[in-house]
């Protein structure tokens, strides 16, 4: 559990996204067999990208089914979306002396060193969904993404009658996304009547996809087609199409056949999606791992076929999915719904809709407390699912948890500057209260939590009243949380920032651009945006944790905030730990302190 929380917190500052070519792989790989090795005596380590996502959960399910059928011991780990956690898990597998390792990479670049370590130990490494950009991967088991991208393009262009303008919303430039782009490009080359207006990366984030799509639609009203590299981005694009009043004009095609994507097809807002076979991917991964560990030659790339799902066959596809799931469970008694359960995407906000997801708990008569997570990323990057692992862990403590998105500041254009993120965060808290009955949440037990930029936002939530009360659906609901965990937050902006860069921009310059001027030019504005300078009689209890050597957010910011809280007679707990911004969440005192604070303040047992 401790590593899961650290995963959500550590990733907030440096969400590493880079486009690198697929790692070099052998023409055919053969690993010396252990003397007397058989499937029944093999142990395989499996580290998944993260749990709580339908696609990755099915990969894990397929892997476990294949392991059970072969009598293989499968050691399963959840990286929680964090590459550092995943690297440590691989190191643990190596120390345990496993016979093979299966990785669903959280970051293809970051996992390379761990793959090299496994290579040095003579352990075959298999990658699923996308490869590792470093070391030698024995075999990659993945959808034929190029074929899927080509299929998506061909369907879209036929639906457009062979002519018109399209845009492409791209993913994270890992091997899966680049394969889809390659296939879509092939379809474009074969369609002379189709013009590609532009491409924009959204890194899997629906809110970013909506922003990218909206920008294209604003500059060209003749766009009639869009391909998104996954369904989450397609759903964000659909929202932008609706906001632009172009529903019925722009046909959207996604990839993954996610529950949200299938629902959009049924609703008629999405034309189609490319379905993968994650169950089969997991099964084939284990079967290939067994072969490699037994010294048998395996193919460097095992493609898994994709299929097109449209309104014509969506019912048939879903019936087939349900049948497969039923067959997979037929040998075991029905265990019912697994709790906590990750819900589909919800939207909040009026004019500028944002995404919120929840981990729901098993229904009970008494309402439960809620914890709302706000991700980090310097206000310029990140997405709600970055907090999936810690949100699931907190849900297991008895809280309904929410992961809220907010509009990201764009330094190059100045879009979404102050107080955009404050408005979105306040709307998220009010949205949770407005939907309390739906999620069985106690209106008076709603806590906000965040680390880094997320910590700054929750600090503002605890010290400021609702700024924008224009959303009629949220009228009467308070944006003040009932308690706040602020981790490494910017508690006092009057403290100078260090000479540190975030995404190529000095942190101090980034904040100056966001606020509209430097602290020398606008001292009142910087104070007004500082939690330490807004504490009042309604400020709820705070837990503040900060690293003494924080290189991004000076520890003095939290010290000043805590001093101001105490001077005002407000309830505050402070824990200063040794280490930097990325190191503190892994400290042994971090997780127990957060857990105790949440439980003591919110009483999930009641």
C-alpha positions as CSV (number, residue, x, y, z in Angstrom):
1,X,0.0,0.0,0.0
2,X,2.7,2.5,0.8
3,X,4.3,2.2,-2.6
4,X,0.9,2.8,-4.2
5,X,0.4,6.1,-2.5
6,X,3.9,7.1,-3.4
7,X,3.1,6.4,-7.0
8,X,0.3,8.8,-7.1
9,X,2.2,11.5,-5.3
10,X,5.6,11.1,-6.9
11,X,4.3,11.3,-10.5
12,X,2.7,14.7,-10.0
13,X,5.7,16.8,-10.8
14,X,7.5,15.0,-13.6
15,X,5.0,13.3,-15.9
16,X,7.5,12.1,-18.4
17,X,6.1,11.8,-21.9
18,X,8.5,11.3,-24.7
19,X,8.3,9.7,-28.2
20,X,11.0,7.1,-28.8
21,X,11.3,4.4,-31.4
22,X,10.4,0.8,-30.5
23,X,13.3,-0.9,-28.8
24,X,15.4,-3.2,-30.9
25,X,14.3,-6.8,-30.7
26,X,16.0,-10.0,-31.8
27,X,14.8,-11.8,-34.9
28,X,14.0,-14.8,-32.6
29,X,14.8,-15.2,-29.0
30,X,15.7,-18.4,-27.1
31,X,16.5,-18.6,-23.4
32,X,18.4,-21.5,-22.0
33,X,16.0,-23.8,-20.2
34,X,16.4,-24.4,-16.5
35,X,17.2,-28.1,-15.8
36,X,14.0,-30.0,-15.5
37,X,11.9,-26.9,-15.9
38,X,8.2,-27.4,-16.5
39,X,5.2,-25.1,-16.5
40,X,4.0,-26.4,-13.1
41,X,7.3,-25.4,-11.5
42,X,7.6,-22.0,-13.1
43,X,7.1,-18.6,-11.4
44,X,6.3,-15.6,-13.6
45,X,6.3,-11.9,-12.3
46,X,3.6,-9.7,-13.8
47,X,3.5,-5.9,-13.3
48,X,0.5,-4.1,-14.7
49,X,0.3,-0.4,-15.7
50,X,-2.5,0.2,-13.2
51,X,-5.7,-1.5,-12.0
52,X,-9.2,0.0,-12.0
53,X,-9.1,0.4,-15.8
54,X,-11.2,-2.0,-17.8
55,X,-8.6,-2.7,-20.5
56,X,-5.7,-3.3,-18.1
57,X,-7.8,-5.3,-15.7
58,X,-8.7,-7.7,-18.5
59,X,-5.1,-8.1,-19.4
60,X,-4.5,-9.2,-15.8
61,X,-7.5,-11.4,-15.8
62,X,-6.3,-13.2,-19.0
63,X,-2.9,-13.6,-17.6
64,X,-4.2,-15.2,-14.4
65,X,-6.5,-17.5,-16.3
66,X,-3.6,-18.8,-18.4
67,X,-1.4,-19.2,-15.4
68,X,-4.0,-21.1,-13.5
69,X,-4.6,-23.4,-16.5
70,X,-0.8,-24.1,-16.9
71,X,-0.2,-24.5,-13.1
72,X,2.2,-21.5,-13.2
73,X,2.7,-19.3,-10.1
74,X,1.9,-15.7,-11.2
75,X,3.2,-12.9,-8.9
76,X,1.0,-9.9,-9.7
77,X,1.9,-6.3,-9.0
78,X,0.1,-3.0,-9.7
79,X,2.4,-0.1,-10.8
80,X,-0.3,2.4,-10.1
81,X,0.7,4.3,-13.3
82,X,4.1,5.1,-11.8
83,X,7.3,4.1,-13.7
84,X,9.5,4.3,-10.5
85,X,7.2,1.9,-8.7
86,X,7.2,-0.4,-11.7
87,X,11.0,-0.5,-11.9
88,X,11.1,-1.4,-8.2
89,X,8.6,-4.2,-8.8
90,X,10.8,-5.6,-11.6
91,X,13.8,-5.4,-9.2
92,X,11.8,-7.4,-6.7
93,X,11.0,-10.1,-9.3
94,X,14.7,-10.3,-10.1
95,X,15.6,-10.7,-6.4
96,X,12.9,-13.4,-6.1
97,X,14.5,-15.4,-8.9
98,X,11.4,-15.6,-11.1
99,X,11.6,-17.5,-14.4
100,X,10.1,-14.8,-16.6
101,X,8.8,-11.3,-16.2
102,X,5.8,-9.7,-17.9
103,X,5.5,-5.9,-18.0
104,X,2.7,-3.7,-19.1
105,X,4.8,-0.6,-19.2
106,X,3.8,2.5,-17.3
107,X,6.6,4.4,-19.2
108,X,8.4,2.7,-22.1
109,X,11.5,4.9,-21.5
110,X,11.7,4.7,-17.7
111,X,11.4,0.9,-17.6
112,X,14.4,0.3,-19.9
113,X,17.0,0.1,-17.1
114,X,14.9,-2.5,-15.2
115,X,14.7,-4.5,-18.4
116,X,18.4,-4.4,-18.8
117,X,18.8,-5.6,-15.2
118,X,16.6,-8.6,-16.0
119,X,18.6,-9.3,-19.1
120,X,21.8,-9.3,-17.0
121,X,20.1,-11.8,-14.7
122,X,19.2,-14.1,-17.6
123,X,15.4,-13.6,-17.1
124,X,13.3,-13.3,-20.2
125,X,11.2,-10.2,-20.3
126,X,7.9,-9.9,-22.2
127,X,6.0,-6.6,-22.8
128,X,2.3,-6.3,-23.3
129,X,0.4,-3.6,-25.1
130,X,3.6,-1.6,-25.7
131,X,7.3,-2.3,-25.6
132,X,10.2,-1.0,-23.5
133,X,12.6,1.5,-25.0
134,X,15.7,0.0,-23.5
135,X,17.1,-3.5,-22.9
136,X,16.0,-6.5,-24.9
137,X,12.4,-7.5,-24.8
138,X,12.0,-11.2,-25.6
139,X,8.6,-10.8,-27.0
140,X,6.0,-8.0,-27.4
141,X,2.4,-9.1,-27.2
142,X,0.2,-6.3,-28.4
143,X,-2.7,-5.4,-30.7
144,X,-1.8,-4.9,-34.3
145,X,-2.1,-1.2,-33.7
146,X,-1.1,-0.3,-37.3
147,X,-3.8,-2.5,-38.7
148,X,-6.3,-1.0,-36.2
149,X,-5.3,2.5,-37.1
150,X,-5.7,1.7,-40.8
151,X,-9.1,0.1,-40.1
152,X,-10.2,3.2,-38.2
153,X,-9.2,5.5,-41.1
154,X,-10.7,3.4,-43.8
155,X,-14.1,3.2,-41.9
156,X,-14.0,7.0,-41.2
157,X,-13.2,8.0,-44.7
158,X,-15.8,5.7,-46.2
159,X,-18.4,7.3,-43.8
160,X,-17.2,10.7,-45.0
161,X,-17.9,9.5,-48.6
162,X,-14.3,9.7,-49.5
163,X,-13.8,13.5,-49.1
164,X,-13.5,16.1,-46.4
165,X,-11.2,17.4,-43.7
166,X,-10.1,15.3,-40.7
167,X,-8.0,15.8,-37.5
168,X,-6.1,13.3,-35.5
169,X,-5.9,13.4,-31.6
170,X,-2.8,11.6,-30.6
171,X,-1.8,9.6,-27.5
172,X,1.5,9.4,-25.7
173,X,3.8,8.5,-28.6
174,X,4.6,5.0,-27.1
175,X,4.6,2.1,-29.5
176,X,0.8,1.6,-29.3
177,X,0.0,5.1,-30.2
178,X,2.7,5.4,-32.9
179,X,1.4,2.2,-34.5
180,X,-2.1,3.6,-34.6
181,X,-0.8,6.8,-36.2
182,X,1.2,4.8,-38.7
183,X,-1.9,2.8,-39.8
184,X,-4.1,5.9,-39.9
185,X,-1.5,7.6,-42.1
186,X,-1.5,4.6,-44.5
187,X,-5.3,5.0,-44.8
188,X,-4.8,8.7,-45.5
189,X,-2.3,8.0,-48.2
190,X,-4.9,5.8,-49.9
191,X,-7.6,8.4,-49.7
192,X,-6.8,11.3,-52.0
193,X,-10.1,13.1,-51.2
194,X,-9.3,13.4,-47.5
195,X,-7.3,16.3,-46.1
196,X,-5.6,16.1,-42.7
197,X,-6.0,19.5,-41.2
198,X,-3.8,18.8,-38.2
199,X,-2.6,16.5,-35.4
200,X,-2.5,17.3,-31.7
201,X,-1.3,15.3,-28.7
202,X,-3.6,14.8,-25.7
203,X,-1.7,12.0,-23.9
204,X,-4.8,10.0,-23.2
205,X,-6.4,12.8,-21.2
206,X,-10.1,13.6,-22.2
207,X,-9.8,17.2,-21.0
208,X,-6.7,17.8,-23.1
209,X,-8.4,16.1,-26.1
210,X,-11.3,18.5,-25.7
211,X,-9.0,21.4,-25.7
212,X,-7.1,20.2,-28.8
213,X,-10.2,19.4,-30.7
214,X,-11.8,22.7,-29.7
215,X,-8.8,24.6,-31.0
216,X,-9.0,22.9,-34.4
217,X,-12.8,23.4,-34.7
218,X,-12.4,27.1,-33.9
219,X,-10.0,27.7,-36.7
220,X,-11.7,25.5,-39.3
221,X,-15.5,25.1,-39.4
222,X,-15.4,22.6,-42.3
223,X,-13.9,19.7,-40.4
224,X,-16.0,16.6,-40.7
225,X,-14.0,13.7,-39.3
226,X,-11.8,12.9,-36.3
227,X,-9.7,9.9,-35.2
228,X,-8.6,9.7,-31.5
229,X,-6.0,7.2,-30.4
230,X,-8.2,5.9,-27.6
231,X,-11.8,6.2,-26.5
232,X,-11.2,8.4,-23.5
233,X,-9.7,11.1,-25.9
234,X,-12.6,10.4,-28.3
235,X,-15.1,11.2,-25.5
236,X,-13.3,14.5,-24.8
237,X,-13.3,15.3,-28.5
238,X,-17.1,14.6,-28.6
239,X,-17.6,17.1,-25.9
240,X,-15.7,19.7,-27.8
241,X,-17.8,18.9,-30.9
242,X,-20.9,19.5,-28.9
243,X,-19.6,22.7,-27.4
244,X,-18.9,23.9,-31.0
245,X,-22.4,23.1,-32.1
246,X,-21.1,20.6,-34.7
247,X,-22.9,17.4,-33.6
248,X,-23.9,15.5,-36.7
249,X,-21.2,17.2,-38.8
250,X,-18.0,15.8,-37.2
251,X,-17.8,12.0,-37.2
252,X,-15.6,10.6,-34.4
253,X,-13.8,7.3,-34.3
254,X,-11.9,6.0,-31.2
255,X,-9.9,3.0,-30.2
256,X,-10.2,0.4,-27.4
257,X,-14.0,-0.3,-27.3
258,X,-14.1,1.0,-23.7
259,X,-17.5,1.0,-21.8
260,X,-17.7,4.8,-22.3
261,X,-16.9,4.4,-26.0
262,X,-19.5,1.7,-26.6
263,X,-22.1,3.8,-24.8
264,X,-21.2,6.7,-27.1
265,X,-21.7,4.5,-30.1
266,X,-25.1,3.4,-28.8
267,X,-26.0,7.0,-28.2
268,X,-25.0,7.9,-31.7
269,X,-22.3,10.4,-30.7
270,X,-19.4,8.2,-31.8
271,X,-19.3,6.5,-35.2
272,X,-17.1,3.6,-34.3
273,X,-14.2,2.3,-32.3
274,X,-11.5,-0.3,-32.7
275,X,-11.8,-3.2,-30.3
276,X,-8.8,-4.8,-28.8
277,X,-8.7,-8.2,-27.1
278,X,-7.0,-7.6,-23.7
279,X,-8.1,-11.0,-22.2
280,X,-6.3,-12.7,-25.1
281,X,-3.3,-10.5,-24.7
282,X,-2.9,-11.5,-21.1
283,X,-3.4,-15.2,-21.9
284,X,-0.9,-15.2,-24.8
285,X,1.6,-13.2,-22.6
286,X,1.7,-16.0,-20.0
287,X,1.8,-18.7,-22.6
288,X,4.7,-17.0,-24.3
289,X,6.5,-16.4,-21.0
290,X,6.2,-20.1,-20.2
291,X,7.7,-21.0,-23.6
292,X,10.6,-18.5,-23.2
293,X,11.3,-19.7,-19.6
294,X,11.4,-23.3,-20.9
295,X,14.0,-22.5,-23.5
296,X,11.7,-22.6,-26.5
297,X,12.1,-20.0,-29.3
298,X,9.4,-17.3,-29.3
299,X,8.4,-14.7,-31.8
300,X,9.7,-11.1,-31.1
301,X,6.2,-9.7,-31.9
302,X,3.0,-11.6,-31.4
303,X,0.2,-9.4,-32.9
304,X,-3.4,-9.7,-31.5
305,X,-6.1,-8.9,-34.0
306,X,-8.4,-6.0,-33.7
307,X,-12.0,-5.5,-34.9
308,X,-14.2,-2.6,-35.9
309,X,-17.3,-1.8,-33.7
310,X,-20.0,0.4,-35.0
311,X,-23.7,1.0,-34.3
312,X,-24.4,-1.9,-36.6
313,X,-22.7,-4.5,-34.4
314,X,-22.2,-2.9,-31.0
315,X,-25.0,-5.0,-29.4
316,X,-23.5,-8.2,-30.9
317,X,-20.0,-7.2,-29.7
318,X,-21.2,-6.5,-26.1
319,X,-23.2,-9.7,-26.0
320,X,-20.0,-11.5,-27.0
321,X,-18.0,-9.7,-24.3
322,X,-20.6,-10.7,-21.7
323,X,-20.5,-14.3,-22.9
324,X,-16.7,-14.4,-22.7
325,X,-16.8,-13.0,-19.2
326,X,-19.5,-15.5,-18.2
327,X,-17.4,-18.4,-19.6
328,X,-14.3,-17.2,-17.8
329,X,-16.2,-17.3,-14.5
330,X,-18.2,-20.5,-15.1
331,X,-15.9,-22.6,-13.1
332,X,-16.0,-20.4,-10.0
333,X,-19.0,-19.2,-7.9
334,X,-20.3,-15.8,-8.7
335,X,-18.5,-13.3,-6.5
336,X,-20.7,-10.4,-7.5
337,X,-19.4,-6.8,-7.9
338,X,-15.8,-6.2,-6.8
339,X,-15.6,-3.2,-4.5
340,X,-14.3,-0.5,-4.7
341,X,-15.6,0.0,-8.2
342,X,-14.3,2.5,-10.7
343,X,-17.2,4.3,-12.3
344,X,-17.4,5.6,-15.9
345,X,-16.4,9.2,-16.6
346,X,-18.7,11.9,-15.3
347,X,-18.7,15.6,-16.2
348,X,-18.9,18.6,-13.9
349,X,-19.1,22.3,-14.6
350,X,-21.4,24.4,-16.8
351,X,-19.7,26.2,-19.7
352,X,-16.3,24.5,-19.3
353,X,-17.0,20.9,-18.5
354,X,-14.4,18.8,-16.8
355,X,-13.9,15.1,-16.0
356,X,-14.4,13.4,-12.7
357,X,-14.2,9.7,-11.8
358,X,-15.1,7.9,-8.6
359,X,-14.3,4.7,-6.7
360,X,-17.7,3.7,-5.4
361,X,-18.2,1.4,-2.4
362,X,-20.7,-1.4,-1.6
363,X,-24.1,0.2,-0.9
364,X,-25.1,0.6,2.8
365,X,-27.8,2.5,4.6
366,X,-25.5,5.1,6.2
367,X,-23.8,7.7,3.9
368,X,-20.0,7.6,3.7
369,X,-17.4,10.2,3.8
370,X,-15.7,11.3,0.6
371,X,-12.2,12.3,-0.4
372,X,-11.7,14.3,-3.6
373,X,-8.2,14.0,-5.2
374,X,-6.6,16.8,-7.3
375,X,-3.6,15.8,-9.3
376,X,-0.4,17.6,-9.6
377,X,1.7,18.6,-12.6
378,X,2.6,22.2,-12.1
379,X,-0.9,23.3,-13.3
380,X,0.3,22.6,-16.9
381,X,0.1,18.8,-17.1
382,X,-1.5,15.8,-15.6
383,X,-4.9,14.1,-15.5
384,X,-7.3,12.6,-12.9
385,X,-6.2,9.0,-13.4
386,X,-2.7,9.8,-12.2
387,X,-4.3,9.5,-8.7
388,X,-6.0,6.1,-9.5
389,X,-3.8,4.1,-7.2
390,X,-4.0,6.3,-4.1
391,X,-7.7,6.9,-4.7
392,X,-8.3,3.2,-4.7
393,X,-6.3,2.7,-1.6
394,X,-8.2,5.4,0.3
395,X,-11.5,3.8,-1.0
396,X,-10.4,0.6,0.6
397,X,-10.3,2.5,3.9
398,X,-14.0,3.1,3.7
399,X,-14.2,6.4,1.7
400,X,-16.0,7.1,-1.6
401,X,-13.1,8.7,-3.6
402,X,-13.2,11.1,-6.5
403,X,-10.5,12.1,-9.0
404,X,-11.2,15.5,-10.4
405,X,-9.8,17.1,-13.5
406,X,-9.3,20.8,-14.1
407,X,-8.3,22.9,-17.1
408,X,-4.5,23.2,-17.6
409,X,-2.7,26.4,-17.9
410,X,-1.0,26.9,-21.4
411,X,2.1,29.0,-20.9
412,X,2.7,29.6,-24.6
413,X,-0.7,31.2,-25.1
414,X,-1.7,32.2,-21.6
415,X,-4.9,30.2,-21.9
416,X,-6.5,29.0,-18.6
417,X,-4.7,31.4,-16.3
418,X,-5.6,32.3,-12.8
419,X,-8.3,31.7,-11.4
420,X,-9.4,29.0,-13.9
421,X,-8.1,26.0,-11.8
422,X,-9.6,27.4,-8.6
423,X,-13.0,27.7,-10.3
424,X,-12.8,24.1,-11.6
425,X,-11.7,22.7,-8.2
426,X,-14.4,24.5,-6.4
427,X,-17.0,23.2,-8.9
428,X,-15.7,19.7,-8.3
429,X,-16.3,19.8,-4.6
430,X,-19.7,21.3,-5.1
431,X,-20.5,18.7,-7.8
432,X,-19.7,15.9,-5.3
433,X,-22.1,17.4,-2.8
434,X,-24.8,18.0,-5.4
435,X,-24.5,14.3,-6.3
436,X,-24.2,13.0,-2.7
437,X,-27.3,10.9,-2.9
438,X,-26.1,9.2,-6.1
439,X,-22.8,8.1,-4.5
440,X,-24.2,7.7,-0.9
441,X,-21.9,10.5,0.3
442,X,-22.3,12.5,3.6
443,X,-22.5,16.2,2.7
444,X,-20.7,17.2,5.8
445,X,-17.8,14.7,5.4
446,X,-16.0,15.7,2.2
447,X,-12.2,16.0,2.3
448,X,-9.9,17.4,-0.3
449,X,-6.4,16.0,-0.9
450,X,-3.6,16.8,-3.3
451,X,0.2,16.8,-3.7
452,X,2.3,19.5,-5.4
453,X,0.1,21.6,-7.6
454,X,-2.8,19.5,-6.3
455,X,-1.7,20.4,-2.8
456,X,-1.8,24.1,-3.7
457,X,-5.3,23.8,-5.1
458,X,-6.7,22.1,-2.0
459,X,-5.0,24.8,0.1
460,X,-7.0,27.4,-1.8
461,X,-10.2,25.3,-1.4
462,X,-9.8,25.3,2.3
463,X,-9.2,29.0,2.6
464,X,-11.4,30.7,0.0
465,X,-15.2,30.8,-0.5
466,X,-16.8,30.0,-3.8
467,X,-15.6,32.5,-6.4
468,X,-17.9,31.7,-9.3
469,X,-21.5,30.8,-8.3
470,X,-22.9,31.0,-11.9
471,X,-23.5,27.2,-12.3
472,X,-27.3,26.9,-11.5
473,X,-27.0,23.1,-10.9
474,X,-24.6,23.7,-8.0
475,X,-26.4,26.6,-6.3
476,X,-26.5,26.2,-2.5
477,X,-23.6,23.8,-2.3
478,X,-20.4,24.9,-0.5
479,X,-17.0,24.5,-2.2
480,X,-15.2,24.4,1.2
481,X,-14.0,20.9,2.1
482,X,-14.5,19.6,5.7
483,X,-10.8,18.7,5.9
484,X,-7.7,19.1,3.7
485,X,-4.5,17.2,3.2
486,X,-2.0,19.5,1.5
487,X,1.2,17.8,0.4
488,X,4.1,19.9,-0.8
489,X,1.7,22.7,-1.7
490,X,2.4,26.3,-2.5
491,X,1.1,27.6,0.9
492,X,2.6,31.1,0.6
493,X,3.4,32.5,-2.8
494,X,5.3,35.4,-1.3
495,X,8.2,32.9,-0.7
496,X,10.6,33.1,-3.7
497,X,10.7,30.0,-6.0
498,X,14.1,28.3,-6.5
499,X,15.8,28.2,-9.9
500,X,14.1,25.1,-11.1
501,X,12.5,24.3,-14.4
502,X,9.2,22.6,-15.1
503,X,8.6,21.6,-18.7
504,X,11.3,24.0,-19.8
505,X,10.0,27.0,-17.9
506,X,11.4,28.4,-14.6
507,X,8.7,27.6,-11.9
508,X,8.7,31.3,-10.8
509,X,8.2,32.5,-14.4
510,X,5.4,29.9,-14.9
511,X,3.6,31.3,-11.8
512,X,4.2,34.9,-12.9
513,X,2.6,34.1,-16.3
514,X,-0.3,32.3,-14.7
515,X,-1.0,35.1,-12.3
516,X,-0.5,37.9,-14.9
517,X,2.7,39.5,-13.6
518,X,5.6,39.1,-11.2
519,X,5.4,39.5,-7.5
520,X,7.2,42.8,-7.7
521,X,4.6,44.1,-10.2
522,X,1.6,42.6,-8.5
523,X,2.2,41.8,-4.8
524,X,-1.5,42.0,-3.9
525,X,-2.4,39.5,-6.5
526,X,0.3,37.0,-5.3
527,X,-1.0,37.4,-1.7
528,X,-4.6,37.0,-2.8
529,X,-3.6,33.7,-4.5
530,X,-1.8,32.4,-1.4
531,X,-3.6,30.1,1.1
532,X,-1.6,31.5,4.0
533,X,-3.0,35.0,3.4
534,X,-6.7,33.8,3.2
535,X,-7.2,31.9,6.4
536,X,-10.5,32.7,8.1
537,X,-12.9,31.3,10.6
538,X,-14.3,28.8,8.1
539,X,-10.9,27.2,7.3
540,X,-11.3,23.5,8.0
541,X,-8.7,21.2,9.7
542,X,-5.5,20.8,7.7
543,X,-2.8,18.2,7.5
544,X,0.4,19.6,5.9
545,X,3.3,17.5,4.9
546,X,6.4,18.9,3.2
547,X,10.0,17.8,2.5
548,X,12.8,19.8,4.1
549,X,14.8,19.7,0.8
550,X,12.0,20.3,-1.6
551,X,13.6,21.6,-4.8
552,X,10.4,22.8,-6.5
553,X,8.2,24.1,-3.7
554,X,10.2,25.7,-0.9
555,X,9.4,24.2,2.5
556,X,9.1,27.8,3.8
557,X,5.8,28.0,2.0
558,X,4.3,25.3,4.2
559,X,6.0,26.6,7.3
560,X,4.5,30.0,6.8
561,X,1.1,28.5,6.1
562,X,1.2,26.4,9.3
563,X,2.3,29.5,11.3
564,X,-0.6,31.5,10.0
565,X,-3.0,28.7,10.8
566,X,-1.8,28.6,14.3
567,X,-1.9,32.3,14.7
568,X,-5.5,32.3,13.6
569,X,-6.4,29.6,16.0
570,X,-7.2,27.1,13.3
571,X,-6.7,23.3,13.5
572,X,-3.5,22.2,11.7
573,X,-1.1,19.3,11.9
574,X,2.3,19.6,10.3
575,X,4.9,16.9,9.4
576,X,8.2,18.0,7.9
577,X,10.1,15.1,6.5
578,X,13.7,14.8,5.2
579,X,14.0,14.6,1.4
580,X,13.0,16.3,-1.8
581,X,9.8,16.7,-3.7
582,X,9.8,13.3,-5.2
583,X,11.2,11.4,-2.2
584,X,8.9,12.5,0.7
585,X,5.9,10.3,-0.3
586,X,8.1,7.2,0.1
587,X,9.1,8.1,3.7
588,X,7.8,5.5,6.2
589,X,5.9,8.2,8.1
590,X,4.0,9.6,5.1
591,X,1.3,7.1,4.5
592,X,0.4,6.3,8.1
593,X,0.1,10.0,8.9
594,X,-2.3,10.6,6.0
595,X,-4.3,7.5,6.9
596,X,-4.7,8.5,10.5
597,X,-5.7,12.1,9.6
598,X,-8.4,11.0,7.2
599,X,-9.8,8.3,9.5
600,X,-9.7,10.5,12.6
601,X,-11.3,13.5,10.9
602,X,-13.9,11.7,8.6
603,X,-14.7,8.5,10.6
604,X,-15.4,6.1,7.7
605,X,-16.6,3.5,10.1
606,X,-19.7,5.6,11.0
